[in-house]
């Protein structure tokens, strides 16, 4: 035998045996894997069947997404006699309905109409004095204790059971309480100082009054006790008196202002009663009326009256021009009677004139030294409240008497005096200079026309005289007012050459 060939046959034989052995081992592994897969499938099928069976019996599967577990049997201290514990005993009556023989689901279905009826009939009547508030199903959230009652009936057996409604403590309850509070809550009203005009139609008691002002009595407010109201509703009370707390008004009352001064000027004469001038006086009085000044505060007549233009509603009236040497028609003419009347009343009331000038010449409606000129952008009257109390300014016209009046109210005068009189004295006179002439070509030789009368120059000194019961207490200087001398003016013909 060829040794090498023998070696080849031996190698072939050994290889054949080794291959057979590996083939057997592979087949065995496949059978083992199939057995494992089969066992796993059977286990899954068994598990699914087990949980399906549990769900059919009323126990939720653990595969659910958070379903609430309910016991298949309710714990009971009584002997069920072999009957199912989730079936209501015969003779179990809830809300007048016999649910004996029913399970819990069936009982709820049968009782749902009664619960709905109870909710529809729910009313909580609350009152405060003559005000009544009724809360119903649509106003608050209502819940019933039906679940608890059924659980109790399953445990205790036959008998009669009642169901109660419970309001929920939620945003709807808060909204309902807030709505009641909105009707009841009333802020306190402290005593007020009102003008008689503002007080017209006001439902308020008066402490005191005068011709211009009323001091109203304080009125306490009210506030609903919201927490107590919510507690009453949540307790299931169907009728109750609301708890309302008083909110006290301040015991302090404002001091009734007194009239410190009143002053009037007339526009009754022909030169003062032209329609445009009267219109301006009435308009100015309306703008100045019902003004108030706090202590230290000032009032500017030009600011109050505004620029006197046609666009601002002013009409033309006679006014001084050229330093008083002539008169002309200007928008707002006559408005100085407003400032003059206010000036005198303010001085009589003890106020201070921080800015004031007289006219270039004396005016017809007031004695010398007591006038106050106005000119937009230049002359102004500024009044300052130099007292310690608020002052109130009233101004009006009397169509029948054709006069302009001003009243000023404020705190009472000090004990030292009860009146301030304004006195004006003429202290200096300047005679007119030589006449002035202008050429008038229309005049003939020897003709002469007087255009303007001569006016003496004057200086007046005004004083404030403080009086008590009509007797002078002291006198203080107020202002020195000069009026310039104005020579006569004539028109003459052109001289011959």
Secondary structure, DSSP 8 states (H G I E B T S, - for coil): --HHHHHHHHHHHHHHHHHHHHHHHHHHHHHHHHHHHHHHHHHHHHHHHHHHHHHHTT---TTSSS-----SS---SS--TTS-TTB--TTEEETTEE-TT-BHHHHHHHHHHHHHHHHHH--EEEEETTEEEEE-TTTS-EEE-HHHHHHHHHHH-SEEE---EEE--SHHHHHHHHHHHHHH-B--B---EEETTTTTT----EEEE-SSEEEE--B-EEEE-HHHHHHHHHTT-SEEE--EEEE---S------EEEEEEEEE--STTT--HHHHHHHHHHHHHHTTEEE-TT-EEEHHHHH----TTTT--EEEEEEGGGTEEEEEETTTTHHHHHHHHHHHHHTT-EEEE----SS--TTS-TT------TTS---EEE--SSS-EEEEEEEETTTTEEEEEEEES---TT-SEEEEEEEEEEEE---S-EEEE-TTS-TT-EEEEE--B-EEEEEEEEEEEETTEEEEEEEEEEEEE--B--EEEE-----
